[in-house]
Amino acid sequence: MTERDRLLQLLIERSFRLGDFVLASGARSRYYIDGRTTTTHAEGQFLIGRLGLALLRGAGLRPEVIGGLTMGADPVSYAIAHASWLAGEPIHAFTVRKEPKAHGTGRRIEGCFAPGDRVVVVEDVITSGGSVRRACEAVRAEEGEVLAVLALVDREAGGREAIEAAGYPVLSLYGLSELLAAAEEGGAGAAAPETG
């Protein structure tokens, strides 16, 4: 089994659910992808880091930093940062707060980020693209250069198109159609994931 196949299997086993759900965008869906149950899993972190880094390199992208809107983006960016260090090509990570801190430095972007940095914005699951666009706007407001957006899963619900219309190329490890086909083949998605 390839690393990509194994990560897909983890997503189906841990993150993909069938039912009736209200999404963050307000839309209803018959399926839900809780990326955090895979992105915070030890093996998921390892695979996301390696595959995400390979996707960036395959696209010819050489960002200095990687991050996105907390909290969906955090484990994805940390996994890729860790993999990049092990590969000898460090890409540091940052987090975009939903709102600037009301105390201390009052920063909206925390971590390894400086004006002028070349950035890839990440997300676990893209639906409408709203979270990603907010993260891109925060990076640009702090004078970062957004090279692209990288997602673990594109729900194929118009988010990719909205992000690209805003001027940001989108890369994704998986599309919803691939998850649906794998879930149908494996019969996954009915029960809540077990920890461990």
DRENDRENLUM-196646 format. One line per 5 residues: for each residue x, y, z of N, C-alpha, C, CB. Coordinates in nm, 4 decimals. Glycine has a CB too. Layout:
% DRENDRENLUM-196646
X:Y:Z:X:Y:Z:X:Y:Z:X:Y:Z; ...
% end
This chain:
% DRENDRENLUM-196646
0.0854:-0.1184:0.0000:0.0000:0.0000:0.0000:0.0895:0.1240:0.0000:-0.0969:0.0002:0.1235; 0.0584:0.2184:-0.0872:0.1363:0.3422:-0.0914:0.0990:0.4312:0.0274:0.1129:0.4173:-0.2253; 0.1836:0.5299:0.0543:0.1525:0.6255:0.1608:0.0235:0.7007:0.1286:0.2692:0.7250:0.1806; 0.0032:0.7343:0.0033:-0.1186:0.8062:-0.0365:-0.2422:0.7201:-0.0134:-0.1107:0.8485:-0.1845; -0.2335:0.5923:-0.0490:-0.3457:0.5010:-0.0255:-0.3731:0.4852:0.1235:-0.3174:0.3639:-0.0883
-0.2670:0.4776:0.2036:-0.2845:0.4622:0.3479:-0.3491:0.5868:0.4090:-0.1492:0.4342:0.4154; -0.3084:0.7055:0.3649:-0.3708:0.8269:0.4176:-0.5176:0.8325:0.3776:-0.2969:0.9524:0.3674; -0.5492:0.7936:0.2564:-0.6893:0.7877:0.2142:-0.7669:0.6912:0.3035:-0.7001:0.7444:0.0658; -0.7086:0.5775:0.3329:-0.7726:0.4802:0.4216:-0.7966:0.5404:0.5601:-0.6863:0.3531:0.4331; -0.6983:0.6114:0.6139:-0.7157:0.6774:0.7439:-0.8284:0.7799:0.7386:-0.5849:0.7454:0.7876
-0.8330:0.8590:0.6330:-0.9399:0.9584:0.6197:-1.0770:0.8918:0.6204:-0.9217:1.0398:0.4909; -1.0906:0.7824:0.5481:-1.2190:0.7119:0.5434:-1.2520:0.6530:0.6798:-1.2164:0.6008:0.4364; -1.1554:0.5894:0.7439:-1.1789:0.5250:0.8736:-1.2038:0.6252:0.9853:-1.0611:0.4376:0.9101; -1.1323:0.7369:0.9851:-1.1328:0.8274:1.0996:-1.2154:0.9544:1.0792:-0.9931:0.8653:1.1324; -1.2253:1.0033:0.9559:-1.2783:1.1380:0.9339:-1.4064:1.1469:0.8533:-1.1770:1.2183:0.8672
-1.4406:1.0465:0.7782:-1.5534:1.0534:0.6855:-1.6776:0.9936:0.7501:-1.5208:0.9801:0.5537; -1.7875:1.0707:0.7549:-1.9123:1.0262:0.8162:-2.0292:1.0503:0.7219:-1.9358:1.0981:0.9498; -2.1225:0.9560:0.7232:-2.2470:0.9702:0.6481:-2.3582:1.0051:0.7457:-2.2810:0.8400:0.5689; -2.4540:1.0855:0.7023:-2.5653:1.1269:0.7878:-2.6236:1.2568:0.7360:-2.5197:1.1428:0.9346; -2.6729:1.3401:0.8278:-2.7272:1.4709:0.7931:-2.6514:1.5734:0.8759:-2.8829:1.4790:0.8188
-2.5772:1.6622:0.8099:-2.4882:1.7538:0.8800:-2.5083:1.8963:0.8311:-2.3427:1.7116:0.8616; -2.4876:1.9932:0.9224:-2.4814:2.1344:0.8870:-2.3340:2.1713:0.8878:-2.5659:2.2250:0.9865; -2.2851:2.2241:0.7762:-2.1447:2.2592:0.7617:-2.1183:2.3994:0.8147:-2.1019:2.2488:0.6154; -1.9903:2.4338:0.8324:-1.9516:2.5670:0.8799:-2.0054:2.6757:0.7880:-1.7991:2.5780:0.8902; -2.0202:2.6446:0.6603:-2.0733:2.7410:0.5632:-2.2237:2.7624:0.5792:-2.0432:2.6942:0.4216
-2.2897:2.6761:0.6605:-2.4342:2.6818:0.6780:-2.5091:2.5852:0.5883:-2.4826:2.8205:0.6526; -2.4407:2.5316:0.4897:-2.5037:2.4352:0.3983:-2.5247:2.3011:0.4674:-2.4180:2.4164:0.2715; -2.6226:2.2257:0.4189:-2.6473:2.0900:0.4697:-2.5787:1.9906:0.3774:-2.8008:2.0596:0.4798; -2.5375:1.8786:0.4358:-2.4694:1.7763:0.3571:-2.5023:1.6384:0.4107:-2.3177:1.7989:0.3578; -2.4986:1.5386:0.3227:-2.5230:1.4006:0.3655:-2.3952:1.3336:0.4141:-2.5836:1.3196:0.2511
-2.2839:1.4034:0.4042:-2.1576:1.3505:0.4543:-2.0802:1.4620:0.5227:-2.0740:1.2878:0.3399; -1.9921:1.4230:0.6123:-1.9115:1.5178:0.6884:-1.7689:1.4662:0.6917:-1.9675:1.5378:0.8329; -1.6744:1.5559:0.6745:-1.5333:1.5204:0.6822:-1.4734:1.5985:0.7982:-1.4580:1.5508:0.5474; -1.4468:1.5298:0.9090:-1.3822:1.5920:1.0248:-1.2329:1.5661:1.0125:-1.4394:1.5360:1.1611; -1.1657:1.6516:0.9394:-1.0240:1.6330:0.9122:-0.9388:1.6204:1.0365:-0.9740:1.7453:0.8308
-0.9800:1.6843:1.1458:-0.8985:1.6842:1.2682:-0.8742:1.5450:1.3235:-0.9647:1.7682:1.3739; -0.9678:1.4527:1.3020:-0.9478:1.3184:1.3567:-0.8392:1.2421:1.2817:-1.0783:1.2401:1.3522; -0.8031:1.2892:1.1642:-0.6884:1.2331:1.0913:-0.5654:1.3219:1.1068:-0.7224:1.2160:0.9419; -0.5823:1.4542:1.1003:-0.4663:1.5440:1.1050:-0.3982:1.5459:1.2407:-0.5082:1.6839:1.0687; -0.4692:1.5066:1.3465:-0.4080:1.5028:1.4798:-0.3636:1.3623:1.5196:-0.5054:1.5563:1.5832
-0.3865:1.2657:1.4343:-0.3462:1.1265:1.4575:-0.1979:1.1133:1.4207:-0.4350:1.0259:1.3735; -0.1207:1.0386:1.4988:0.0241:1.0302:1.4771:0.0595:0.9834:1.3360:0.0863:0.9362:1.5787; -0.0022:0.8760:1.2901:0.0282:0.8277:1.1554:-0.0219:0.9263:1.0503:-0.0346:0.6890:1.1324; -0.1388:0.9851:1.0747:-0.1909:1.0858:0.9830:-0.0954:1.2030:0.9690:-0.3267:1.1349:1.0301; -0.0406:1.2493:1.0819:0.0564:1.3593:1.0792:0.1767:1.3240:0.9920:0.1028:1.3935:1.2218
0.2297:1.2048:1.0133:0.3459:1.1594:0.9368:0.3159:1.1606:0.7869:0.3879:1.0180:0.9814; 0.2033:1.1012:0.7496:0.1678:1.0899:0.6081:0.1341:1.2255:0.5462:0.0500:0.9952:0.5914; 0.0605:1.3077:0.6179:0.0258:1.4417:0.5684:0.1525:1.5230:0.5455:-0.0679:1.5150:0.6680; 0.2462:1.5137:0.6386:0.3718:1.5864:0.6235:0.4462:1.5462:0.4979:0.4596:1.5640:0.7438; 0.4639:1.4171:0.4801:0.5396:1.3670:0.3643:0.4673:1.3956:0.2326:0.5641:1.2162:0.3783
0.3372:1.3669:0.2287:0.2619:1.3854:0.1047:0.2403:1.5332:0.0725:0.1275:1.3145:0.1141; 0.2163:1.6137:0.1756:0.2002:1.7574:0.1536:0.3279:1.8208:0.1013:0.1577:1.8260:0.2824; 0.4413:1.7822:0.1600:0.5699:1.8341:0.1133:0.5958:1.7902:-0.0307:0.6844:1.7865:0.2054; 0.5678:1.6650:-0.0619:0.5868:1.6153:-0.1988:0.4974:1.6904:-0.2978:0.5573:1.4641:-0.2054; 0.3744:1.7217:-0.2569:0.2832:1.7961:-0.3442:0.3380:1.9361:-0.3724:0.1429:1.8055:-0.2804
0.3888:2.0026:-0.2684:0.4488:2.1352:-0.2872:0.5672:2.1284:-0.3824:0.4932:2.1939:-0.1524; 0.6557:2.0337:-0.3581:0.7761:2.0203:-0.4409:0.7394:1.9849:-0.5851:0.8703:1.9130:-0.3823; 0.6410:1.8969:-0.6007:0.5968:1.8587:-0.7347:0.5397:1.9759:-0.8130:0.4937:1.7492:-0.7257; 0.4835:2.0732:-0.7411:0.4283:2.1932:-0.8051:0.5342:2.3023:-0.8218:0.3107:2.2472:-0.7231; 0.6571:2.2725:-0.7783:0.7651:2.3698:-0.7909:0.7588:2.4827:-0.6902:0.7646:2.4270:-0.9271
0.6858:2.4639:-0.5800:0.6703:2.5693:-0.4796:0.7783:2.5579:-0.3723:0.5305:2.5625:-0.4152; 0.8363:2.6715:-0.3370:0.9405:2.6781:-0.2347:0.9059:2.7883:-0.1342:1.0802:2.7038:-0.2991; 0.8001:2.7684:-0.0562:0.7649:2.8711:0.0423:0.8650:2.8739:0.1575:0.6235:2.8468:0.0964; 0.8705:2.9876:0.2242:0.9511:2.9978:0.3461:0.8696:2.9541:0.4672:1.0028:3.1418:0.3655; 0.7387:2.9800:0.4608:0.6504:2.9457:0.5728:0.5189:2.8890:0.5205:0.6240:3.0696:0.6617
0.4513:2.8159:0.6101:0.3253:2.7509:0.5744:0.2323:2.7606:0.6944:0.3476:2.6013:0.5315; 0.1054:2.7911:0.6706:0.0105:2.8008:0.7809:-0.1258:2.8416:0.7302:0.0593:2.9000:0.8858; -0.2178:2.8594:0.8244:-0.3527:2.8976:0.7883:-0.4337:2.9301:0.9109:-0.4196:2.7883:0.7089; -0.5644:2.9407:0.8901:-0.6555:2.9804:0.9963:-0.6681:2.8690:1.0992:-0.7932:3.0162:0.9389; -0.6476:2.9049:1.2264:-0.6622:2.8063:1.3322:-0.8074:2.7607:1.3364:-0.6177:2.8640:1.4695
-0.8392:2.6390:1.3499:-0.7603:2.5304:1.3989:-0.7428:2.4214:1.2963:-0.8209:2.4755:1.5212; -0.8233:2.4238:1.1917:-0.8122:2.3188:1.0910:-0.6771:2.3142:1.0226:-0.9181:2.3364:0.9885; -0.6162:2.4306:1.0010:-0.4883:2.4357:0.9300:-0.3700:2.3971:1.0173:-0.4663:2.5735:0.8747; -0.3819:2.4147:1.1482:-0.2653:2.4000:1.2362:-0.1943:2.2658:1.2239:-0.3073:2.4193:1.3780; -0.2623:2.1522:1.2437:-0.1881:2.0263:1.2360:-0.1336:1.9967:1.0966:-0.2763:1.9130:1.2798
-0.1989:2.0467:0.9932:-0.1503:2.0259:0.8563:-0.0187:2.1013:0.8367:-0.2563:2.0728:0.7518; -0.0160:2.2280:0.8758:0.1064:2.3067:0.8574:0.2196:2.2540:0.9443:0.0806:2.4541:0.8894; 0.1895:2.2117:1.0671:0.2948:2.1590:1.1549:0.3513:2.0288:1.0995:0.2403:2.1365:1.2972; 0.2657:1.9445:1.0429:0.3119:1.8175:0.9856:0.4052:1.8425:0.8671:0.1916:1.7312:0.9413; 0.3682:1.9362:0.7809:0.4524:1.9654:0.6649:0.5824:2.0317:0.7082:0.3777:2.0554:0.5652
0.5758:2.1209:0.8065:0.6981:2.1841:0.8576:0.7941:2.0785:0.9120:0.6643:2.2873:0.9677; 0.7421:1.9839:0.9886:0.8260:1.8780:1.0451:0.8887:1.7939:0.9340:0.7434:1.7884:1.1397; 0.8083:1.7537:0.8363:0.8605:1.6739:0.7248:0.9668:1.7512:0.6467:0.7461:1.6320:0.6308; 0.9469:1.8815:0.6324:1.0435:1.9621:0.5572:1.1781:1.9679:0.6294:0.9892:2.1043:0.5353; 1.1736:1.9742:0.7608:1.2977:1.9746:0.8395:1.3717:1.8422:0.8214:1.2675:1.9995:0.9899
1.2984:1.7326:0.8305:1.3602:1.6008:0.8135:1.4187:1.5841:0.6734:1.2578:1.4904:0.8407; 1.3584:1.6498:0.5748:1.4066:1.6425:0.4366:1.5225:1.7391:0.4104:1.2925:1.6722:0.3402; 1.5574:1.8191:0.5110:1.6674:1.9142:0.4955:1.6313:2.0386:0.4170:1.7817:1.8474:0.4294; 1.5014:2.0670:0.4054:1.4527:2.1842:0.3315:1.3470:2.2553:0.4156:1.3941:2.1429:0.1920; 1.3872:2.3174:0.5278:1.2891:2.3678:0.6244:1.1898:2.4706:0.5692:1.3611:2.4284:0.7385
1.0639:2.4432:0.5985:0.9537:2.5374:0.5785:0.8945:2.5549:0.7181:0.8444:2.4849:0.4703; 0.8980:2.6752:0.7700:0.8497:2.6989:0.9059:0.6982:2.7203:0.9052:0.9213:2.8209:0.9685; 0.6376:2.7113:1.0227:0.4914:2.7172:1.0328:0.4450:2.8418:1.1078:0.4381:2.5922:1.1026; 0.3220:2.8802:1.0790:0.2560:2.9896:1.1498:0.1079:2.9572:1.1628:0.2769:3.1253:1.0762; 0.0407:3.0332:1.2477:-0.1029:3.0193:1.2705:-0.1691:3.1555:1.2540:-0.1319:2.9603:1.4118
-0.2819:3.1587:1.1861:-0.3613:3.2811:1.1753:-0.4759:3.2704:1.2749:-0.4149:3.3030:1.0286; -0.4809:3.3645:1.3681:-0.5918:3.3690:1.4638:-0.7185:3.4155:1.3925:-0.5585:3.4631:1.5835; -0.8332:3.3735:1.4456:-0.9596:3.4203:1.3877:-0.9775:3.5696:1.4112:-1.0785:3.3428:1.4472; -0.9282:3.6168:1.5241:-0.9299:3.7598:1.5580:-0.7953:3.7947:1.6201:-1.0484:3.7948:1.6562; -0.7474:3.9189:1.6037:-0.6214:3.9569:1.6685:-0.6323:3.9438:1.8204:-0.5824:4.1012:1.6303
-0.5196:3.9138:1.8837:-0.5177:3.9066:2.0298:-0.5568:4.0420:2.0879:-0.3779:3.8632:2.0816; -0.6322:4.0391:2.1964:-0.6737:4.1628:2.2624:-0.5713:4.2074:2.3663:-0.8105:4.1444:2.3284; -0.4652:4.1302:2.3828:-0.3620:4.1633:2.4814:-0.2246:4.1334:2.4210:-0.3833:4.0830:2.6144; -0.1206:4.1640:2.4956:0.0148:4.1345:2.4480:0.0457:4.2094:2.3200:0.0322:3.9847:2.4257; 0.0945:4.1383:2.2209:0.1358:4.2011:2.0949:0.0185:4.2379:2.0054:0.2285:4.1092:2.0200
-0.0984:4.1799:2.0303:-0.2154:4.2073:1.9477:-0.2056:4.1494:1.8076:-0.2370:4.3545:1.9386; -0.1198:4.0519:1.7920:-0.0962:3.9941:1.6592:-0.2095:3.9027:1.6148:0.0341:3.9169:1.6586; -0.2291:3.8984:1.4858:-0.3246:3.8038:1.4278:-0.2519:3.6801:1.3767:-0.4045:3.8700:1.3136; -0.1266:3.6972:1.3337:-0.0463:3.5850:1.2858:0.0605:3.5547:1.3897:0.0181:3.6160:1.1467; 0.0629:3.4291:1.4338:0.1586:3.3850:1.5356:0.2518:3.2808:1.4760:0.0854:3.3277:1.6598
0.3724:3.2765:1.5275:0.4680:3.1759:1.4829:0.5723:3.2360:1.3917:0.3967:3.0625:1.4122; 0.6265:3.1544:1.3044:0.7361:3.1939:1.2152:0.6802:3.2604:1.0904:0.8227:3.0717:1.1766; 0.6605:3.3890:1.0989:0.6110:3.4662:0.9849:0.6694:3.6056:0.9938:0.4546:3.4709:0.9817; 0.7149:3.6585:0.8794:0.7657:3.7954:0.8733:0.7185:3.8586:0.7425:0.9220:3.7986:0.8842; 0.6994:3.9903:0.7409:0.6632:4.0570:0.6163:0.7618:4.0197:0.5054:0.6595:4.2102:0.6359
0.7084:3.9958:0.3868:0.7909:3.9585:0.2728:0.8079:3.8089:0.2542:0.9238:4.0205:0.2864; 0.7670:3.7285:0.3533:0.7794:3.5828:0.3405:0.6939:3.5298:0.2261:0.7395:3.5139:0.4714; 0.7475:3.4280:0.1580:0.6703:3.3522:0.0586:0.5936:3.2448:0.1350:0.7638:3.2886:-0.0536; 0.4629:3.2398:0.1137:0.3721:3.1623:0.1984:0.2874:3.0662:0.1156:0.2816:3.2559:0.2788; 0.2639:2.9462:0.1717:0.1557:2.8604:0.1247:0.0549:2.8533:0.2383:0.2075:2.7162:0.0825
-0.0691:2.8880:0.2090:-0.1771:2.8807:0.3074:-0.2372:2.7410:0.2994:-0.2863:2.9915:0.2822; -0.2611:2.6798:0.4160:-0.3138:2.5430:0.4186:-0.4487:2.5370:0.4893:-0.2145:2.4487:0.4877; -0.5199:2.4280:0.4630:-0.6483:2.3999:0.5269:-0.6668:2.2494:0.5279:-0.7671:2.4714:0.4531; -0.7420:2.1997:0.6266:-0.7690:2.0559:0.6257:-0.8736:2.0233:0.5200:-0.8161:2.0079:0.7650; -0.9883:2.0908:0.5237:-1.0967:2.0630:0.4292:-1.1478:2.1952:0.3714:-1.2128:1.9841:0.4987
-1.1484:2.2066:0.2402:-1.2042:2.3249:0.1733:-1.3478:2.2942:0.1329:-1.1184:2.3658:0.0481; -1.4414:2.3796:0.1774:-1.5810:2.3693:0.1340:-1.6138:2.4940:0.0518:-1.6790:2.3545:0.2572; -1.6436:2.6048:0.1199:-1.6752:2.7294:0.0491:-1.5499:2.8111:0.0192:-1.7728:2.8132:0.1311; -1.4419:2.7831:0.0917:-1.3183:2.8581:0.0743:-1.3084:2.9809:0.1615:-1.3038:2.8980:-0.0669; -1.4099:3.0071:0.2437:-1.4104:3.1273:0.3272:-1.2955:3.1347:0.4254:-1.5381:3.1353:0.4020
-1.2659:3.0260:0.4948:-1.1561:3.0252:0.5925:-1.0228:3.0506:0.5245:-1.1516:2.8917:0.6679; -1.0039:2.9880:0.4108:-0.8786:3.0053:0.3371:-0.8643:3.1490:0.2895:-0.8721:2.9087:0.2174; -0.9705:3.2059:0.2371:-0.9625:3.3445:0.1893:-0.9324:3.4401:0.3041:-1.0938:3.3854:0.1200; -0.9910:3.4164:0.4226:-0.9604:3.5005:0.5393:-0.8133:3.4884:0.5777:-1.0496:3.4616:0.6591; -0.7600:3.3669:0.5739:-0.6181:3.3472:0.6055:-0.5294:3.4176:0.5029:-0.5843:3.1968:0.6106
-0.5631:3.4070:0.3758:-0.4859:3.4742:0.2706:-0.4887:3.6255:0.2894:-0.5407:3.4373:0.1314; -0.6056:3.6794:0.3232:-0.6180:3.8237:0.3462:-0.5324:3.8673:0.4642:-0.7648:3.8621:0.3706; -0.5295:3.7874:0.5713:-0.4472:3.8204:0.6883:-0.2992:3.8204:0.6517:-0.4735:3.7207:0.8030; -0.2565:3.7214:0.5739:-0.1165:3.7136:0.5307:-0.0814:3.8341:0.4439:-0.0900:3.5820:0.4533; -0.1669:3.8671:0.3502:-0.1400:3.9818:0.2625:-0.1401:4.1126:0.3402:-0.2434:3.9884:0.1499
-0.2286:4.1244:0.4404:-0.2321:4.2457:0.5228:-0.1015:4.2646:0.5996:-0.3498:4.2401:0.6206; -0.0326:4.1545:0.6263:0.0965:4.1597:0.6965:0.2131:4.1515:0.5978:0.1065:4.0452:0.7993; 0.1838:4.1761:0.4697:0.2829:4.1851:0.3631:0.3512:4.0531:0.3297:0.3859:4.2847:0.4005; 0.2792:3.9422:0.3482:0.3285:3.8135:0.3008:0.2844:3.7916:0.1572:0.2788:3.6988:0.3909; 0.3590:3.7087:0.0853:0.3266:3.6761:-0.0539:0.2680:3.5354:-0.0587:0.4532:3.6870:-0.1458
0.1390:3.5246:-0.0887:0.0727:3.3942:-0.0952:0.1017:3.3313:-0.2314:-0.0816:3.4079:-0.0717; 0.1758:3.2201:-0.2285:0.2113:3.1487:-0.3516:0.0991:3.0574:-0.3978:0.3384:3.0675:-0.3309; 0.0324:2.9927:-0.3012:-0.0713:2.8943:-0.3327:-0.1424:2.8547:-0.2049:-0.0111:2.7695:-0.4029; -0.2455:2.7739:-0.2220:-0.3212:2.7140:-0.1117:-0.3083:2.5630:-0.1254:-0.4730:2.7594:-0.1129; -0.2872:2.4953:-0.0135:-0.2802:2.3493:-0.0116:-0.3847:2.2974:0.0857:-0.1374:2.2996:0.0280
-0.4673:2.2032:0.0408:-0.5703:2.1429:0.1260:-0.5512:1.9924:0.1316:-0.7118:2.1771:0.0743; -0.5872:1.9365:0.2453:-0.5906:1.7914:0.2572:-0.7030:1.7376:0.1689:-0.6101:1.7477:0.4058; -0.8237:1.7963:0.1825:-0.9400:1.7514:0.1055:-1.0127:1.8717:0.0459:-1.0364:1.6686:0.1945; -1.0442:1.8629:-0.0812:-1.1314:1.9588:-0.1490:-1.2691:1.8933:-0.1579:-1.0756:1.9987:-0.2929; -1.3688:1.9524:-0.0900:-1.5045:1.8954:-0.0915:-1.5734:1.9106:-0.2270:-1.5894:1.9612:0.0158
-1.5076:1.9777:-0.3199:-1.5636:1.9967:-0.4541:-1.7009:2.0640:-0.4472:-1.5746:1.8615:-0.5272; -1.7070:2.1683:-0.3620:-1.8321:2.2405:-0.3398:-1.8202:2.3876:-0.3792:-1.8739:2.2291:-0.1936; -1.7262:2.4191:-0.4670:-1.7102:2.5564:-0.5131:-1.6012:2.6348:-0.4434:-1.8369:2.6277:-0.4970; -1.5470:2.5818:-0.3358:-1.4422:2.6523:-0.2626:-1.3156:2.6723:-0.3433:-1.4094:2.5783:-0.1376; -1.2731:2.5676:-0.4122:-1.1518:2.5782:-0.4955:-1.1686:2.6911:-0.5970:-1.1223:2.4433:-0.5688
-1.2825:2.6936:-0.6632:-1.3068:2.7951:-0.7654:-1.3084:2.9356:-0.7046:-1.4395:2.7672:-0.8373; -1.3679:2.9501:-0.5862:-1.3726:3.0812:-0.5203:-1.2323:3.1277:-0.4813:-1.4629:3.0755:-0.3955; -1.1512:3.0360:-0.4328:-1.0135:3.0695:-0.3938:-0.9318:3.1060:-0.5175:-0.9470:2.9511:-0.3181; -0.9461:3.0273:-0.6229:-0.8729:3.0561:-0.7465:-0.9193:3.1876:-0.8093:-0.8904:2.9412:-0.8467; -1.0492:3.2193:-0.7976:-1.1003:3.3467:-0.8491:-1.0409:3.4649:-0.7727:-1.2536:3.3503:-0.8404
-1.0025:3.4408:-0.6464:-0.9382:3.5452:-0.5662:-0.7890:3.5565:-0.5993:-0.9569:3.5162:-0.4162; -0.7404:3.4689:-0.6883:-0.6027:3.4799:-0.7340:-0.5037:3.3822:-0.6744:-0.5558:3.6132:-0.7074; -0.5533:3.2799:-0.6059:-0.4630:3.1849:-0.5405:-0.4779:3.0455:-0.6010:-0.4901:3.1802:-0.3891; -0.3714:2.9888:-0.6574:-0.3789:2.8513:-0.7070:-0.4053:2.7550:-0.5911:-0.2482:2.8126:-0.7808; -0.4793:2.6480:-0.6167:-0.5147:2.5507:-0.5126:-0.4594:2.4130:-0.5485:-0.6686:2.5438:-0.4937
-0.3938:2.3511:-0.4512:-0.3487:2.2123:-0.4595:-0.4241:2.1347:-0.3529:-0.1922:2.1999:-0.4404; -0.4637:2.0126:-0.3824:-0.5259:1.9299:-0.2780:-0.4751:1.7873:-0.2905:-0.6813:1.9337:-0.2880; -0.4618:1.7226:-0.1756:-0.4197:1.5827:-0.1753:-0.5317:1.4920:-0.2242:-0.3753:1.5406:-0.0352; -0.6571:1.5258:-0.1888:-0.7725:1.4437:-0.2269:-0.8894:1.5338:-0.2620:-0.8117:1.3461:-0.1129; -0.9772:1.4813:-0.3467:-1.1046:1.5442:-0.3751:-1.2157:1.4601:-0.3154:-1.1249:1.5625:-0.5267
-1.3305:1.5212:-0.2942:-1.4441:1.4500:-0.2361:-1.4801:1.3263:-0.3172:-1.5646:1.5423:-0.2263; -1.4761:1.3373:-0.4503:-1.5139:1.2224:-0.5334:-1.4265:1.1012:-0.5031:-1.5036:1.2582:-0.6822; -1.2998:1.1242:-0.4743:-1.2100:1.0138:-0.4395:-1.2473:0.9538:-0.3037:-1.0635:1.0622:-0.4376; -1.2827:1.0388:-0.2071:-1.3253:0.9882:-0.0764:-1.4553:0.9104:-0.0876:-1.3418:1.1033:0.0228; -1.5511:0.9634:-0.1643:-1.6785:0.8937:-0.1806:-1.6582:0.7565:-0.2436:-1.7743:0.9770:-0.2660
-1.5736:0.7487:-0.3462:-1.5474:0.6199:-0.4116:-1.4814:0.5226:-0.3151:-1.4586:0.6393:-0.5355; -1.3859:0.5701:-0.2367:-1.3167:0.4831:-0.1410:-1.4105:0.4392:-0.0293:-1.1945:0.5547:-0.0819; -1.4972:0.5298:0.0166:-1.5917:0.4950:0.1229:-1.6924:0.3925:0.0730:-1.6645:0.6205:0.1743; -1.7392:0.4103:-0.0492:-1.8348:0.3163:-0.1080:-1.7713:0.1779:-0.1228:-1.8842:0.3676:-0.2452; -1.6482:0.1778:-0.1654:-1.5751:0.0520:-0.1838:-1.5509:-0.0185:-0.0508:-1.4417:0.0780:-0.2540
-1.5190:0.0610:0.0531:-1.4850:0.0020:0.1825:-1.5982:-0.0006:0.2823:-1.3722:0.0749:0.2413; -1.7120:0.0617:0.2513:-1.8251:0.0637:0.3434:-1.7995:0.1441:0.4689:-1.8613:-0.0752:0.3812; -1.7123:0.2432:0.4624:-1.6760:0.3208:0.5811:-1.7723:0.4364:0.6020:-1.5330:0.3734:0.5691; -1.7584:0.4988:0.7182:-1.8260:0.6235:0.7434:-1.9456:0.6190:0.8348:-1.8669:0.6783:0.6196; -1.9811:0.5045:0.8892:-2.1011:0.4978:0.9717:-2.0750:0.5279:1.1180:-2.1633:0.3628:0.9595
-1.9636:0.4862:1.1710:-1.9393:0.4978:1.3150:-1.8369:0.6055:1.3449:-1.8924:0.3645:1.3723; -1.8387:0.6534:1.4690:-1.7380:0.7494:1.5132:-1.6034:0.6785:1.5229:-1.7772:0.8134:1.6500; -1.4942:0.7519:1.4974:-1.3636:0.6883:1.5019:-1.3218:0.6518:1.6438:-1.2602:0.7787:1.4400; -1.2448:0.5470:1.6531:-1.1846:0.5101:1.7805:-1.0558:0.5880:1.7951:-1.1591:0.3567:1.7900; -1.0155:0.6156:1.9184:-0.8872:0.6810:1.9386:-0.7790:0.5758:1.9371:-0.8847:0.7612:2.0708
-0.6595:0.6183:1.8993:-0.5456:0.5256:1.9033:-0.4993:0.4816:1.7706:-0.5787:0.4075:1.9815
% end
